[in-house]
Amino acid sequence: MNRRRFLRQTGALPAAMAVAGCAAPDSRTDTPNESTDSDDDGADSGGETVTGTPFIPRIDDPPQAVYLPGHRKSVRALKPVEAGDYAVAPMLTYPHPFWVVTGTDGQLVEPEAGRGVHLMITVWDPETEMVIPVDIGPRVTVERDGERVASRSLWPMLSQEMGFHFGDNVDLPTDGTYTAEVVLGPIPTRRTDSFEGRFADRATATFEFTYDEAFRENVVDGIELLERERWGKRGALEPMTGDSESGRTAGGENEREGTDVKIPYSALPPADEYPGTRLIDSAEEPNAPPRSGDAAFVVTLLEPETRLAGGGDKRYLLVSLRTPYNRVPLANTSLRATVDRDGSTVFEGGLEARLDGEFGHHYGRSVADVRPGDTVQIDVNSPPQTARHQGYETAFFQMKPLELVVPDGTGR
């Protein structure tokens, strides 16, 4: 993963800049900054260096939380295709940096200078229109005129605008029409309700895209700078909206819909839509999900008659872990729960990740003899092992244990 050279590219934004201590444009009407390097190592076509990747604002010393980046991306959404049990929406934009996570560390990945795209796919269940928010190991092979030009696995990723998706930067040798084949693996997470018995086989999606000057101009010109005073502030961009043919995908609370495409967005239900008894944190607002590492935790105890509880007098402890603003699932996380009563531990165990047709992605386990006044501690053994786009790269790392209380009306 040798992708650390910073890009020297022509683009619609003036320069790569940091918010603190550096000059930056104060409006959206600044003249584009053009590269004047004669030794640029980008691909060459007829003596003309072609890159197509803009400089974008880089926030200096961002908060250890979800924050607003300095810009909104521009994305070209292609027509969704079917692949076995899956539906797949391919999307393209300019190559740009992102961060991969290994353990408790994030590592910056810079795109190489030259031609190329940031290739993304959103994968969902066409029956429930629920985005698949777990790593199914997609691998893409890109060909032109029958010759392979790239083959790689796609990272599971978090983006404020795109939600959960898979993607990576892909170098391309020249302008033209390319064919991409994406092989999707089975869902590794335990599946229940409408997901049970499905998504157990590999599947293949194939699509074509054109990479040329018109595409490069389209996605670069579609970049939108935020007001300068908002850069680095706590918050998140809304899911993408706009017209797919103008280079912008579209979005709303639960889906993105453009002129030719309709793509679900990976938003989990609001906290108050989960049944059962919500566990509370006395240190937080009573109606707000508690947070750790700026991740929001919706923790509820489902009643024994719930199908997930396991029978008898057991209840199901459900933990829905999500981003604090757009409610994107935080998958690939390891959680553990401990129930204490009067200073003694009555239950301790890991929580299992599940993908459920009713409750979506969550972590859970059947527990017995949980009573009002019990303390439930949620420990994060490992943070979300998911790559991040700008605005998420500093969040979800320093995740302290949550101390929650079972309110009255739960025990028997």
N, C-alpha and C positions, 0 to 999 in steps of 0.2 A: 504494500500500500504506500508506494513512494509518490505521493501527490502533494508535496509541500511547497512547491514553487508558487509564489503569489502571482496571479495573472496580471499581465500588462495588456489590457484589452481596450478596444474602442467601444464606447457605449453611450447611453443616454444620460447616465448620471455623471456628475463632474469628477469624482475621485473617490477612492476608498478613504474613509476618514473615521476618526473616533470622535465621540461626542465631547468628551472632556479634554480640554487643552489643545484642540486642533481646529484649524479653520475648516468651515463647512458651509455649503450654500444655505442661504436663508429663505429661498423661494424655489419654486419648481420651474423657473424660467431661465435658469443658468444655461450658458452655452455648453454643449456636450464637450467633454474632454477627449481629445484624440491623441492616440499614441503616436509619438514621433520617433520611437526607437527604430533604427535601421537594421538591428540584428535580432529582431523578434523571432523566436523559434516556433511561431505558429505555422500551420500548413500554408502552402503557397499555391496560388492558382493564377497562372498568367502573369506572374510577377507581383501579384497583389496579396498582401497578408490578410487572411480572413480569420477572425476569432469568434465574434458574435457573443462574447460574454462581457457584460457591463461591470464596471466598478459599482459596488453597493456599499451603503453605510455600514461600518463596523462599530459597534458600541464599545467604548472603553470602560472597563471595570463595571460590567452590568451587575445588577443585584443577583443574589443567590436565590432566584425565584423566577417565575414566568414574567417576561417583560415585553414591551412593545419594541420590535425592531424599527429601523428607520424607513422601511419601504414595504410596499406590497408587491408580490411577484406578478408576472404575467405568464399564463399557462395556456398552451394549445391542447384542448381535449379532443381525442379521436373517438370514433364511434365504438361503443362497447361491443365486446364479442363474448360468446359463450364458450366455456371450457369445462366439460363434464358437469358437475354440480355447481360450478362457480360461474359468476359473471365477472368480466374483467373490463375495466376502463383504462386504456393507455392515455398518458398525458406527457407532454414534452415542454420543456422550458430551457433556458440558457444554463450551462454548467455553473455551479456555484458551490461554495464551501458548506460542509455540514460536519457534525460531530458523531463519532461512533463511541459506544460505551462498552468498556470491559471492566467488569467488577464495579468498583466505585470511582473509576476514572473515565473522563471523556477525552477523546483524541480528535483533534482537528484534521479534517481531510480536505485538502485544497485540490481543485481540478487542475489538470495539466493545461498549459497554454496551447492553443490550437483550435481546430474545429471540433464541434461536438455538441451534445445535448445533455441535459439532466432528464433521464428517462424514468417515468414513474408509472405505477399501476395501482389502482384501487380495486380490491377484490371483495365481492359480497355474495350473499345468498339471495338469489332472485325470488325465492318464495317469501322470505321475511323482509327483504331489502335491508338486512343487517350486514354492515361491513365486517369482514373477518379480521379481527384485530390481534391475531397471533401469527407467529412466524411459520409459514408453510414452505419455506425454503425455495422461493421462486428463482429460477435460473433463466436468463435471457441469452439468446444467440441472435446476433444481428448480421445479416448478409446483404450484399449488393451484387447484382448480376451473378448470383450463384456462388459467390466467394464470401467466406466468413471474414468479418472485420472485427468482431468483438464477441466475447462469451464470458459471462460472469454471473455470480449470484447477486440478487438485489437485497439491499439492506431493508429490514423492517424499520420504518421511520415515523417520527412525529413531526407534524407541521401545524402551525396555528391555522393556516388557510386550508390545507389539504386534509387535515386530520391524520388518521393512521393510514399509511400506504407503504408501498415498497418502491425503492428507487436507488439510482446511482448515476454518476456522471459517466458518459460513454463517449469516447473519442471516435470521430468519423474522418475518413481519409479525404473525402471530397464531397462536393454537392451532388445531389441525386436522390433517387427513391430507394429506400431501404426496406427490407423485410425483417421483422422481429418475431421470433418464436419464444414464448415463455412457457416453461414447464413448471407446473404447480404441484407441490407435494400434498399429501393428506394432512388434515388438521391434527396436530399432535395432542391438543388439549382434550380433556374428557368432554364429550358432547352429550347433552341431555335435551329432553323435550323434542322440538321439531328438528334438531340437529342430530339426534341419535340415529345411528345406522347410515348416515350420509357423510360425504366428504372423506371417505376412507381410501380413495384411489387417486393416483396421479392423473393430471389433466394437462392439456396443451392448448394454449391460445396463440393465434397468429394474426398479425396485423402489419400494415404497411404505413410508412410515413415519408414525407418529402422534406429534405433538409436543403435549404437554399437561402439566397440573400433575402427573399421576401419573408421567410420564417424568422431569420435573425432580426430583421428590422421590426417585425411584428411583436416579438416577445420582448425586445429591448424597449421599444417605444411604449409598450403597455405597462412598464414599471411605474409605480406611483409612489412618490415620496410622501411620508407623513409630515405633519407639522413638526418643525424642529424641536419644540418644547416637549413633545410627546416621546421622543426617542429615549429608550431605556426606562420609561416609567412602568410601574407594575400594571399588568393588564395583558390582553391578547387581541390580535386581529380577528375579525369575524371570518367565518367560512367564506370562501370566494364567491363573488357575485359578478354577473356581467354576461357578455355575449361570447360564446365559444368561437365564433367566426372572427371576432376582433382580437382573438388571442387570450381572452379571459374566460376561465370557466365560471360557472355560476353556482351559487350556494344559498343556503338558508339554514333554518334550525336543524333540519335532518337530511337535506338533499341539495345537490348542486344541479341546476338545470339550465342548459344553454340552448342555442338555436337547434342543435342537432344531437345533443347529449343530455342524459339524465343520470347523474351519479349520486348515490347516497353518500351522506357524510356520517362519520363514525361517532355521532353524539349519543351518549348514554342517556337514559331517562333522568329527569330531575329527581332530587333526593326524595321529595314528598310523594312520588309515584310508587315507591317501593312499599310493599305491605310489611306487616309485622310490627315489632316494637323497636323503635330507633334507640340505639345507645347514645348517651349524651356525654359531653365533655364540659364539665362545669367551668372550665377556663375559657371556653369559646361562647360565641353567640348561640343561644339555645336552638335556633332553627337553622343554623348554618352547619354544614358538614365540617368536622374537625380536620385540621391540616397537619401534615408533617413533611418537611422538605418542600413545601408549597403544593404538595399533592393533596387532593381532597379525598376523604374517606367517608363513604356512606356505609354505616354499620348497622345492621338490623337483625333481630331474631325472628325467624319465621315460626309460625305455630306448628304443633306436632302433625296436624292434618295436612300440612303442605307436602307435596309429592317429594321434595328434596330432603325432608327431615329424616327419613329412614325408618319411620314406624315407632310404635310405642309412645313413650312420653318425651322422646327426643325432639329437640328443636334444631333448626338449621341456622347456623351463624353465617350470615352473608356479608361479605366485604366487597363493596364496589369501589375500586380505586380509579380515580380519573383526574384529568387536568382541572384546574380550579375555575376556568372560565368557559371553555367550549365543551367540557365534559367528555373529552376523548379518553378512551380506556387506556390505562397504564398496564400493559401486559408484560410478560417475561419478568415478573417480580416474585420474590420468595417472601411469604408472610407466615408468621406464627402467632398463635393466640394462647393466652393464659388466663384462666378464670380463678380469681381468689375470693375467699369468703372468710371474714374474721381472721385474717392473717394466714390462712391455710390455702394451699393450691388444690382446687377440686377438678381442674382440667388443664391439660397442656398438650398442644399438638400443632403440627403444621396445617396450613390451609391449602386446599387443592384448587388449582385454577380450573374453571369450567366455562364452557360456552353453551348457553341455554337460550332456547327460543323465546322464553318469556322474560328472563331477567338479564339476558345479554352476558357479556364477559364479566366474570366476578371470581372471587376466591371464597371458598366456603368449607364447612364441615358440620356434621351432625354432632350435637352436644346434649348431654342429659343433666337434669337437676340444676338448671340455672334459675336463680332466684332474684327478686328485687333487692337492690343494694349490693349485689355482687360487683366486683371490679373486673373488667375485661381489659387486658393489656394486649395491644397489637404491636408486634415487633416486625420490622422490615429486615430480613436477613440479607437481602441483596436488592438494590434499587432497580428500576425498570431497565432491562438490558436492550434498549431500543435506541437507534440512532436519532439524532435531533437536528432539526433546522434551527436557524437563528431565532432567539426568543425563548427556547426551551433548554439550551445547552447548559445552563447553570442551575437549573431546577432539578428536583427529585434525586438529590444525592445525600445531603445531610438529613436523613430521615430518622428522627428520634422516636422512641416508642410512644404510642398513644395510650393514655389511661382513661378508660371510659367506664361509665356506671350504668347498670341495668336499672331503669326506672321502675316505679310501681306498676303493677298490673301485668307482670310477665311470669312470675313463678307460680308453681302449683304446690 
